[in-house]
Amino acid sequence: MDNLINNGIVPLTLKNPDDYEQISPDDMLIIKKARDQIAAGSDIIVKNMTRNSVIHTHILLSDRQQRMILAGGLLNDIRQNKH
């Protein structure tokens, strides 16, 4: 998971494992207000635009990991938090 976060990739887990069957490689997935959802906590709602469905996910991040994701990854976080 750390490699994903270091590169600014949001490591989501589906709340309902059966939802894996409702996602195809060509589907367009949208996370509306992604920054707000990530900053607010662990529940992230993903909209599958192709199938017109909603997928409930969650994310478990430490404060540092959350800051890194919101910065766009480790390098951006370091750049933004120079002292």
N, C-alpha and C positions, 0 to 999 in steps of 0.2 A: 504494500500500500504506500510506503514512503516514496518509492520511485514515481508513482502516479502523482502524488502531491508535489514532489520536488519539481515536476514538469508542468504543474498547473492543471492536471487532469483530475476532475472530481470523481472520487471513488464511491459511487452509489451502489447500494444493495437493494434489491427488490424486496418489498415487504411480503409480497405474495409470490413464492417461487413459480407458481403456474403462469405468471405474467411473462416469463421467458418465452413461452410459446406464442405470445402475442406480439413479438418483436422480430422483424426480419432485417437482414443487412441493408436493404434499400429504403427502409422506413425513415421518415424525417421526424426526429424527436426534438422537442422544444422545451426548454426550462424557462418559463416566463419569470422575470424578475429574479434571475438566478442568484445574483449577489445578495438580494434581500432575503431570499429563502435560506441561503447558506449562513448568512449572518444571524438569522433568527433561531437556528437550531437544527435539529436532526431530521425533520421531515421535509422531503423535497418532492414536489409534484412535477411529473414529466408528462407532457402531452405528446401522444403519437399522432401527428398530423395526417399521416398516411391512412391510418385506420380509424381516425377520429375517436380515440380512446384516451383514457387517463391511466397513468401508471404511478402507483404510490411507492416511493423509495425512502430510504433513510441513509444518513451519513453520520458517522461517529468520529468526531475530530477533537483533538486537544485545542487549546486556545492558539498555540503556535501553528498547528497544522491549518486551522481555520484562517489565520492571518496570511499564511503562505498561499492558500488557495485563492483568497480574495485579492492577493497581490499578483496572481498569475504564475506562481511558482517560486522556487527557492531563490533564483538569481534576482528576480524582481523584488522579492521581499528584502533581500540583503541591500539592494540598491536603494530601496525606499526607507530603510531603517538604519542608514549610516549615521554614526554619531561623531 
